[in-house]
Amino acid sequence: MTSGRLPQLVTLGGVPNISGENYSDKLVALRQPRSPGAEAYRMIRTNLRFSAIDSPLQTLMITSPNPEEGKSLSAANLAVVLAQSGQRVILVDADLRRPMQHRIFGLNEQVGLTTILPNPTLHVPDVWQDTPMRI
């Protein structure tokens, strides 16, 4: 940013604190579909669609500078509400230090991004895992 101007940022929504004993309990879009948290993710989904009305989104990255800010849970809940609306969703956990999606969705942790990156003969469908829960 050489011009000294800050980018114009838009808030897509806010999510209330989500409690639960384990990670899958915090998958509110699936476990508690009528909760304020699930509704907040549906609102973000709608706002994402309207923010890209001329050119629908194909890829979305969720990130933040600090650990434990809710990136994994937000990505998981957003993936669920997108799938519930009929969209095909592939959620890639690219956190190589503390991957969480396998815990949230109850998946095999032995297969993932680091399986496919060093092996050019593998393709995404070779390693993806369907969620064991009905979305």
Helices and strands as residue ranges (DSSP letters): G 23-26, H 28-31, H 36-51, H 71-84, H 101-105, H 113-116, H 124-127
